[in-house]
Amino acid sequence: MSALPVIEPFVERAPSRPSARTLPRFPEPIIIELPRKRIQRGRVKQVQTKKRVSTAVGQAASFAFVAAVAFSTFSLAGQVMVEKARREGIRATARAQETSREIADLRGQVQELSSSRSIDDWAAANGFIPTESVPKATGVNQIVAKHP
């Protein structure tokens, strides 16, 4: 046997007949309608319209503010980029002018070095003898530097 108690279900019996006693009948209730107050719908519509207008104005003001901030930010960024490009242009022009001066100096130096006088001076300093001034010896081979 188990230690659990056994519970038997209890089923109530339904009444077999309606009670023999009859209930008294009450007359139908009398419903009296009170006059209703008319509700002013115009006011509600005005309030809703005011709310809608204030919401629309608020949204328009927010949009205008965001658009103004975005425009000023992008405008400032554009101005900064233009100023940077202008300064880079000024620096590039200065570098180009300096390079032109250096090229002119180098051309002058090349012109000096390639002149016949400087070549003759260099040849004399290094022991070369010009071919025009050397007497020709017969039977002797001479090595002469020629210049183009």
C-alpha positions as CSV (number, residue, x, y, z in Angstrom):
1,M,0.0,0.0,0.0
2,S,1.0,3.5,-0.6
3,A,1.2,6.3,1.9
4,L,-0.9,8.6,-0.2
5,P,-4.5,9.1,0.9
6,V,-7.2,8.2,-1.6
7,I,-9.6,11.1,-2.3
8,E,-12.8,10.2,-3.9
9,P,-14.5,12.7,-6.2
10,F,-17.7,14.3,-5.0
11,V,-20.3,15.1,-7.7
12,E,-23.2,17.5,-6.9
13,R,-26.6,16.5,-8.1
14,A,-28.4,19.0,-10.3
15,P,-31.8,20.0,-9.1
16,S,-34.4,17.8,-10.7
17,R,-37.3,20.4,-10.9
18,P,-37.6,24.1,-10.7
19,S,-38.9,25.2,-7.4
20,A,-42.5,25.1,-7.0
21,R,-42.7,28.6,-5.8
22,T,-43.1,31.3,-8.5
23,L,-41.2,34.5,-8.3
24,P,-43.1,37.8,-8.3
25,R,-43.0,39.8,-11.6
26,F,-41.8,43.3,-11.6
27,P,-43.0,45.9,-14.0
28,E,-40.7,47.0,-16.8
29,P,-38.3,49.7,-15.7
30,I,-39.1,53.2,-16.8
31,I,-36.2,54.9,-18.6
32,I,-36.2,58.6,-18.5
33,E,-33.7,60.3,-20.8
34,L,-32.2,63.5,-19.5
35,P,-31.5,66.3,-22.0
36,R,-27.9,66.0,-23.3
37,K,-25.6,68.9,-23.5
38,R,-24.3,69.6,-27.0
39,I,-20.6,69.2,-27.3
40,Q,-18.8,71.9,-29.1
41,R,-16.8,70.1,-31.7
42,G,-15.3,73.3,-33.1
43,R,-13.1,73.7,-30.0
44,V,-11.7,70.2,-30.3
45,K,-10.9,70.8,-33.9
46,Q,-9.3,74.1,-33.1
47,V,-7.1,72.5,-30.5
48,Q,-6.2,69.7,-32.8
49,T,-5.4,72.2,-35.6
50,K,-3.3,74.3,-33.2
51,K,-1.4,71.2,-32.2
52,R,-0.8,70.2,-35.8
53,V,0.3,73.7,-36.7
54,S,2.7,73.9,-33.7
55,T,4.1,70.5,-34.6
56,A,4.6,71.5,-38.3
57,V,6.2,74.8,-37.3
58,G,8.5,73.0,-34.8
59,Q,9.5,70.5,-37.5
60,A,10.1,73.2,-40.0
61,A,12.3,75.2,-37.5
62,S,14.3,72.0,-36.7
63,F,14.8,71.3,-40.4
64,A,15.9,74.9,-41.0
65,F,18.3,74.8,-38.1
66,V,19.8,71.5,-39.3
67,A,20.1,72.8,-42.8
68,A,21.7,76.0,-41.7
69,V,24.3,74.1,-39.6
70,A,25.0,71.7,-42.4
71,F,25.4,74.5,-44.9
72,S,27.7,76.5,-42.7
73,T,29.8,73.4,-41.9
74,F,30.2,72.5,-45.6
75,S,30.8,76.1,-46.6
76,L,33.5,76.4,-44.0
77,A,35.1,73.1,-45.1
78,G,35.0,74.3,-48.8
79,Q,36.6,77.6,-47.9
80,V,39.4,75.8,-46.0
81,M,40.1,73.5,-49.0
82,V,40.1,76.5,-51.3
83,E,42.5,78.4,-49.0
84,K,44.8,75.3,-48.8
85,A,44.8,75.0,-52.6
86,R,45.6,78.7,-53.0
87,R,48.6,78.5,-50.5
88,E,49.9,75.4,-52.3
89,G,49.6,77.3,-55.6
90,I,51.6,80.2,-54.1
91,R,54.3,77.8,-52.9
92,A,54.5,76.0,-56.3
93,T,54.9,79.4,-58.1
94,A,57.7,80.4,-55.7
95,R,59.4,77.0,-56.3
96,A,59.1,77.4,-60.0
97,Q,60.6,80.9,-59.9
98,E,63.5,79.7,-57.8
99,T,64.1,76.7,-60.1
100,S,64.0,79.1,-63.1
101,R,66.7,81.2,-61.4
102,E,68.8,78.1,-60.7
103,I,68.5,76.9,-64.3
104,A,69.6,80.3,-65.6
105,D,72.6,80.2,-63.3
106,L,73.5,76.7,-64.5
107,R,73.1,77.8,-68.1
108,G,75.5,80.7,-67.5
109,Q,78.0,78.3,-65.9
110,V,77.7,75.8,-68.8
111,Q,78.2,78.7,-71.2
112,E,81.3,79.8,-69.4
113,L,82.7,76.3,-69.3
114,S,82.0,75.7,-73.0
115,S,83.6,78.9,-74.2
116,S,86.8,78.6,-76.2
117,R,88.7,80.7,-73.8
118,S,87.9,78.6,-70.8
119,I,88.7,75.4,-72.7
120,D,92.1,76.9,-73.8
121,D,92.8,77.9,-70.2
122,W,91.9,74.4,-68.9
123,A,94.1,72.8,-71.6
124,A,97.1,75.0,-70.8
125,A,96.6,74.2,-67.1
126,N,96.6,70.5,-67.8
127,G,99.6,70.5,-70.2
128,F,97.8,70.2,-73.5
129,I,99.3,72.0,-76.5
130,P,97.0,73.5,-79.1
131,T,97.4,71.8,-82.5
132,E,97.7,75.0,-84.4
133,S,100.8,76.2,-82.6
134,V,102.8,72.9,-82.7
135,P,105.4,72.6,-85.5
136,K,105.0,69.4,-87.4
137,A,108.0,67.2,-87.1
138,T,108.5,64.6,-89.7
139,G,108.6,61.0,-88.7
140,V,107.4,61.7,-85.1
141,N,104.0,60.7,-84.0
142,Q,102.2,63.3,-82.0
143,I,99.2,62.7,-79.8
144,V,97.0,65.8,-79.8
145,A,93.7,66.2,-78.0
146,K,91.0,67.6,-80.3
147,H,88.1,69.4,-79.2
148,P,84.8,69.2,-81.0
